[in-house]
Amino acid sequence: MDEGEVSETDPLPAEAVSLIERRIEEEHGYLSWLNTSVDVVERGRMVLSIPFDRKLTNADGRTIHGGVAATLIDTAGGLAQRTAFEDPLSGDVATVNLNTNYLRPAKGDLEAEATVVRSGGSIGVSEMSVTSTTENGSSEVVVGQGSFRLFR
């Protein structure tokens, strides 16, 4: 299923959206510790965010550690794949490959957007980007692509 085909499928059931929100925001130890929020859940698209927190910064106390952004794109890309399942509450997704390109330091709140490029029978590909927002504006700080093993 390609990007256009994913968006043409039925909307996600409300219970699938609320399950994803609860699992990320409340139940997942690491992601909830990062204070991750689920902002958008649509077929083939996911938006997650993490607010700036000094505990997530490098030694300078101003720039967010790159691993936080990598976690965000990995999670958003995999969850976007799950939304392409006929039943997003069944099956599972595992990262096969994650390509992360850091463009500039992240100094504010992070927002990751992931879209499904292809969701095949066993492998899916997502494209992801992370934007950092401060009081001085927003800029794209990370772009990436992930391949995911789909267990339908």
N, C-alpha and C positions, 0 to 999 in steps of 0.2 A: 504494500500500500504506500503510495507516494504522498507527498505533502497535500496536494489537492484532494486526493481521495480520502485522506483522514478528515479533513475539514468538512467533507460532504456527508459523513456518517451522522447518526443521531446524536443529539446533545448528550453530555454525560449525565447520568442519574444524580440527583441531589445527594443521595447517600454515598456515592463514590467521592464526590467533592468533599463532603464533611469528613469522611474517613481519612482522606489524604491530609486534610488540614489538621485533624486531631493527631494523626500519627507523627507528622512532622513537628507541629508546634508544641505538643504536650508529651507524647510518649517516647519519642526517639531521644535518648539521653544526650548524644553529642549535638544533634541539630537543635534541640530545645535549649541546651546550654549556650549555644551560639546566638540564641534568641531569634531563630529563623522564623519568618512569617511566610505563609502561602498567600500570595496576592491575587493570582489568576490561575484558574484551572479550566482549560478548554480542551476539546479534542485537538491533539497535536501541538498544544502550546501550554507552557507553564511559566509563571513568573514567581520567583522567590526573592525575599530580601532579608538582609541582616543589618541592623543599625550599628553605627560606629560605637566601639567600646574599647577603651585603652587596653583591656586585658587581651585583645586580639591583635595588638600592634607589635611591630618589630621593636628592637631596643631603643629606637629614637622616640617611641611613644606617639608618633604621628601617623605612620603609614601602616596599613593593615597587612599582616603577614599574607604572603601569596597563597599559602595553603588554605586559607579561609575562602578565598575566591575560587580556588580549584575545587574545594568541597561543594561550594554553591553551584558551580556549573555541572559538576558530576551528578549531583542530586537532581537538579532541574532537568538535565538531559535525560536521565533515566525515568523520571516521573512523566515527562512528556511522552516517552515511549509507552508507558503504561496507559496513558489516556487514549492511545490508538487501539488498544485491545477492545474487542467487542464487549467484553465484560472486564472493566478495569479493576474489579475486586478479585479477579481470579488470576492465576499465573504469577510470574515473577520476572524481574529484570536484573541482570548483572553486568557490570562494566567490563568490556573486553579491551577497549583502548580509549585513552583520553588524551587529546592533544590540546594543550593550553598555551596560548601566546599572551604574554604580559606586555601591555603597551605602555603603561605609565603607572606610577605609584597610586594606590588607592588611599585616599585621606579622609573619606567620609562614609556615609551610609552606602551599602552595596545593594544593587538590584540585579538579579540574573534573569534573563529571558532565554528560554529554550524552545526551539521548534523542531518538529519531526521532519527530516528530509526524506526518510524512507523507513517504513516499518514492514519488514519482510516476514517470512515464515519463522525464521530463527534468529535473524540479526536485524537490528535497527540502527539508524544513524540519526543523530540530532546535531543541530548547530546551536551554539550558545554564546551569549555575550554578557558581560558584567559592566554596569555603569556605576560610578561612584559620584555621590552628590554631597556637596558641602554648601555652606552659605554663599560661596562664590560661584556656584553653578555645578553643572554635571559634565562628566567626560567618560568616554568608554575606556576601561582600564584593562579588560581581558576579553579575548575572543577565543573560542575553541570549538572543537568538534569531538563527538564521542561516538563510539560503536558499542552497542549493547546486545548481549545475548538475551533473547526473548524466550521465556518459558510460558507458552500459552496453554 
